[in-house]
Amino acid sequence: MRNPFKKKENNNNTPFQGIASFFLRLFYLINRMGEYIANYFLTIENQEKITEIGQFRGFKRSFILLNILIVTVITLFLWSFFAKTDQVVRADGTVIPASKIQLVQSSYGGVVDKILVNLSDDVRAGDIIFEIDKDQSLINYETAKEEVTSRERKVKIFEKLLASGSEAEMTIINEKLLLAEAKRRYIEAEKRYNSNQVKSPVDGKISTVNVATIGQVVGTGELLAEVVPKDQDLIIEAQVQPKDIAKVKVGQKAKIAFSAFDSAIYGMFEGEVEKVAASTTYQEESNRVYYTARIKVIDNKINENDKVIIQSGMQSTVSIIGNKQRVISYFLNPIKKLSQEAYSE
C-alpha cells in the first residue's frame, strides 16, 4: 500500500483533497496496525498461540470485517459531510379565500318563498338565490301603481276645473300632495318588489346557506348565504411555531398535503410563502402561540383534475422548504448545543 505520509511537491490542495488525504492516512494507519497485529500472531515464537487452523481463519475473517466496517464508517462520514438536504419547517394550515367572502343579506324582512341554491353550488353575478315575500310584495307594488295612476287622473281633472273657475286652488294643491305621497309609496313598493329576489353579488361558489326551510321568517339585513368569489388564488394560513419562524422567508417554496386528499394518490401540492406575520398570535382555546404565514397554492393539478376541489376551511399540512444544510450538521448541532449549555453552567 502506498504511503500517504510521503510529501508531495504541489501543496495547492483543495479542501476536499485535504479531507480525503486525512481519511486516507487514517485508513493507512489502521491497515498497518492490523498488519502488525497479524504478523505478531504469526511469528515463530507465537505459533503455539494458534493451535488450530480454524482459529487463524476466524482471526483473518474478523480482520477483513474490521476493515470493511472502517471503510463503511469513513464513507458514510464523507457522504454526510458533503451531502446536503433541505431544511423543512412543518406547520398546520387552513384554506382561506384570497379575497373577502361576499355576504348575501336580505334588504327587507319577510317569509322565504324559494331557496334556489344548495351548498357548494356555482353561481354567477345576478343569479337569483332566494325569493322573499314575492306574492305580497307584488300585491303591494300593483296597489301602489294603481293609486298613482288614479291620483294623476284626479289632478288632471281638478286642473281643468280650476282653469274654468269651478274649483278652488286649495283643492288642487291637496290633490297634488296626495299624488306625491302616492308616488313615494309606489317607489318604495317597486324597490321592495325588486328586492324580494335576493341575487348573488359575484361569480363564485356558495360556501354557506343559513336559510334551512321554505316559510322561514327572516329579518331585515339578516345573513342568508355566503359566496366565495371564483377564479381567485387559494391561500393556506399556516401556523408556524416561534422556534421555526427564523427559517421561514417570503418566496420560499412549500409542499402542501390536504387532509381531504390522500397524498399517496394525489401527491403533494406546490405552494409559495406569500406573507409572514411580524408578531405572534395567541390561540386561547388551545393555549398556543404561533406566527401566521400565508402560503399561495400554485399547483396546476387543482385546475387539471376535476376531482380535486379545494374549499375554504379545509385542513392541510404545510412543509416549507428552507435553506440546504449538510447532513452531518444534524448530528453535530445537538452536540454543539449540549457543549454550549455545559460551558454556560
TANOR-V57075 format. One record per residue. RES is the residue in one small letter. PHI is phi in whole degrees, 0 to 359 (NA if undefined). PSI is psi in whole degrees, 0 to 359 (999 if undefined). OMEGA is omega in whole degrees, 0 to 359 (none if undefined). Layout:
res = {RES	RES}
phi = {PHI	PHI}
psi = {PSI	PSI}
omega = {OMEGA	OMEGA}
This chain:
res = {m	r	n	p	f	k	k	k	e	n	n	n	n	t	p	f	q	g	i	a	s	f	f	l	r	l	f	y	l	i	n	r	m	g	e	y	i	a	n	y	f	l	t	i	e	n	q	e	k	i	t	e	i	g	q	f	r	g	f	k	r	s	f	i	l	l	n	i	l	i	v	t	v	i	t	l	f	l	w	s	f	f	a	k	t	d	q	v	v	r	a	d	g	t	v	i	p	a	s	k	i	q	l	v	q	s	s	y	g	g	v	v	d	k	i	l	v	n	l	s	d	d	v	r	a	g	d	i	i	f	e	i	d	k	d	q	s	l	i	n	y	e	t	a	k	e	e	v	t	s	r	e	r	k	v	k	i	f	e	k	l	l	a	s	g	s	e	a	e	m	t	i	i	n	e	k	l	l	l	a	e	a	k	r	r	y	i	e	a	e	k	r	y	n	s	n	q	v	k	s	p	v	d	g	k	i	s	t	v	n	v	a	t	i	g	q	v	v	g	t	g	e	l	l	a	e	v	v	p	k	d	q	d	l	i	i	e	a	q	v	q	p	k	d	i	a	k	v	k	v	g	q	k	a	k	i	a	f	s	a	f	d	s	a	i	y	g	m	f	e	g	e	v	e	k	v	a	a	s	t	t	y	q	e	e	s	n	r	v	y	y	t	a	r	i	k	v	i	d	n	k	i	n	e	n	d	k	v	i	i	q	s	g	m	q	s	t	v	s	i	i	g	n	k	q	r	v	i	s	y	f	l	n	p	i	k	k	l	s	q	e	a	y	s	e}
phi = {NA	295	281	284	279	291	286	255	289	275	257	275	272	281	304	295	296	296	293	298	296	298	290	295	295	297	296	297	296	296	295	294	294	296	296	295	295	295	296	298	287	260	293	298	289	249	297	294	286	252	270	231	293	294	296	294	296	296	296	295	297	298	295	295	297	298	296	298	298	296	297	297	298	296	297	297	295	297	297	293	284	263	287	233	233	283	286	237	251	257	208	278	218	228	285	229	288	293	250	292	292	276	268	253	238	274	286	224	280	161	261	285	269	218	242	257	225	236	301	77	291	275	228	248	301	97	294	284	257	224	234	237	51	296	295	293	292	291	297	297	295	294	296	294	295	295	295	298	299	294	293	297	294	295	299	296	296	291	294	292	294	295	294	273	84	273	224	284	293	296	295	294	296	296	294	293	294	295	295	298	294	295	296	297	294	294	299	295	293	295	296	295	294	290	273	289	262	277	245	287	282	216	287	173	235	290	258	212	234	264	262	268	223	289	97	293	269	240	264	296	80	289	284	262	200	229	236	273	304	275	55	241	292	275	238	257	264	264	253	266	292	305	290	254	295	293	268	255	229	296	99	291	281	215	250	237	241	271	296	281	234	295	295	290	262	264	76	266	260	278	210	213	291	259	203	234	294	276	223	277	240	256	258	293	299	256	56	244	240	207	260	267	238	264	249	272	279	238	274	283	300	294	280	276	255	292	282	267	242	271	242	299	98	295	270	209	242	251	246	273	275	258	288	281	223	296	299	295	293	295	266	282	300	300	293	299	297	295	293	295	295	294	293	293	284}
psi = {134	139	113	351	350	128	146	154	325	117	6	66	144	164	323	317	323	316	318	321	321	313	330	318	320	316	323	317	317	319	318	323	320	319	322	318	320	316	326	314	344	0	160	319	346	11	327	345	337	95	340	144	334	324	320	317	322	319	320	317	319	321	320	317	322	317	319	317	317	316	319	314	316	319	315	322	316	318	315	334	321	331	144	144	160	138	132	129	121	141	151	146	163	138	130	152	145	324	171	142	136	127	134	115	158	132	331	155	160	193	133	120	323	142	111	4	160	169	135	6	144	135	157	157	128	349	139	128	315	158	128	125	46	311	313	320	329	319	314	322	313	323	315	323	318	323	319	316	317	318	321	322	319	318	318	321	315	330	323	319	323	322	328	355	10	350	146	153	328	327	316	326	317	320	322	324	319	324	318	319	322	319	323	316	326	315	318	319	322	318	317	321	317	333	353	344	105	123	156	132	339	166	135	202	136	117	338	136	116	353	120	320	155	138	353	138	128	152	169	128	6	142	118	322	170	141	125	119	146	161	45	161	140	134	134	125	103	148	102	132	145	327	344	354	332	341	356	124	154	135	348	147	158	151	133	131	120	135	336	347	126	119	338	335	311	348	189	148	144	145	175	137	121	327	143	130	146	342	167	162	136	124	108	324	318	0	46	149	132	164	141	128	131	122	122	127	123	20	133	347	330	321	330	331	115	339	341	98	108	126	155	134	351	144	149	165	125	132	105	123	120	206	160	145	142	143	323	336	334	336	324	325	314	324	317	318	316	320	321	319	323	318	323	329	999}
omega = {181	181	181	181	179	186	175	179	182	181	182	181	174	176	181	179	179	180	179	179	180	182	176	177	179	179	179	180	181	180	180	179	178	179	180	180	180	179	179	182	183	178	185	184	181	181	181	180	178	187	182	180	179	179	181	179	177	178	181	179	180	180	178	179	178	179	178	180	180	179	180	180	180	179	178	179	178	179	181	180	185	181	181	176	180	170	183	175	181	182	174	182	178	179	175	177	181	177	185	175	180	180	177	184	178	178	180	176	178	182	180	180	183	171	190	180	173	179	178	176	173	180	175	180	180	177	179	181	179	169	184	177	184	183	182	180	176	178	180	180	181	179	180	179	179	179	179	180	180	181	178	179	179	181	180	179	182	177	177	179	179	180	179	179	182	184	181	181	181	181	180	177	179	180	179	176	177	177	179	178	178	177	178	179	179	179	179	180	178	178	179	180	179	182	180	174	181	187	177	181	184	169	180	182	178	181	181	173	184	178	188	188	172	184	178	180	179	181	178	180	181	180	183	183	176	182	175	181	183	174	176	179	174	182	173	175	185	180	184	179	181	182	182	189	180	181	184	180	176	180	179	177	181	174	186	174	179	182	181	182	180	182	178	180	186	180	178	180	182	177	180	180	183	183	177	182	181	181	184	174	180	178	187	184	183	181	182	173	182	172	178	176	179	181	178	178	184	184	179	181	182	181	185	184	181	181	181	179	181	182	178	179	179	179	181	173	185	174	182	184	181	180	178	183	178	181	183	181	177	178	183	183	177	179	177	181	179	180	178	178	180	179	181	178	none}
